[in-house]
Amino acid sequence: MTTGDRVGNGDRTAAVMHSTAAQLEETEAMLHRSAEAAPNETTRERLHALADRVTAEAKAIDARAECLADNDTSVG
């Protein structure tokens, strides 16, 4: 495997990670909408908290993807 192949693989992995993070952000928005529609305050609070945790995980995945992309050329 050449360095160029490794860079390509890292770029593809980072792209998949960014896509996953974007999908999680969509899930977060859906959870917040569900929370607002919930008739029970406890349920609303739990759904909002879960949505916030999903957002935190999406941001962490995005950050790892950026690090992967930034460090990919040093593999070898």
C-alpha positions in Angstrom: 0.0 0.0 0.0 1.4 3.4 -1.0 1.2 6.6 1.1 -1.4 7.8 -1.5 -3.5 4.8 -0.8 -3.4 5.4 2.9 -4.3 9.0 2.5 -7.3 8.0 0.4 -8.4 5.5 3.0 -8.1 8.0 5.8 -10.0 10.6 3.8 -12.8 8.0 3.2 -12.9 7.1 6.8 -13.0 10.7 7.9 -15.9 11.3 5.4 -17.9 8.4 6.8 -17.3 9.7 10.3 -18.5 13.2 9.3 -21.6 11.6 7.7 -22.2 9.7 10.9 -21.9 12.9 12.9 -24.4 14.6 10.6 -26.9 11.8 11.0 -26.5 12.0 14.8 -27.3 15.8 14.5 -30.5 14.9 12.7 -31.4 12.5 15.4 -30.7 15.1 18.0 -33.1 17.5 16.3 -35.7 14.8 16.2 -35.3 14.0 19.9 -35.7 17.7 20.7 -38.9 17.8 18.6 -40.2 14.7 20.4 -39.3 16.2 23.7 -41.4 19.3 23.0 -44.4 17.1 22.0 -44.2 14.9 25.1 -47.0 15.5 27.5 -45.0 14.6 30.6 -42.4 17.0 31.9 -40.1 14.2 33.1 -40.2 12.7 29.6 -39.4 16.1 28.1 -36.4 16.5 30.3 -35.1 13.0 29.6 -35.5 13.5 25.8 -33.7 16.9 25.9 -30.9 15.4 28.0 -30.5 12.5 25.6 -30.5 14.9 22.6 -27.7 16.9 24.3 -25.7 13.7 24.8 -26.2 12.8 21.1 -25.0 16.2 20.1 -21.9 15.8 22.3 -21.1 12.5 20.7 -21.6 13.9 17.2 -19.2 16.7 18.0 -16.6 14.2 19.3 -16.9 12.1 16.2 -16.4 15.1 14.0 -13.3 16.1 16.1 -11.9 12.6 15.7 -12.5 12.7 12.0 -10.7 16.0 11.7 -7.7 14.6 13.7 -7.7 11.5 11.4 -7.7 13.7 8.3 -5.0 16.0 9.7 -2.7 13.0 10.7 -3.4 10.8 7.8 -0.4 11.9 5.7 1.9 10.9 8.6 0.9 7.2 8.5 3.7 5.0 7.2 
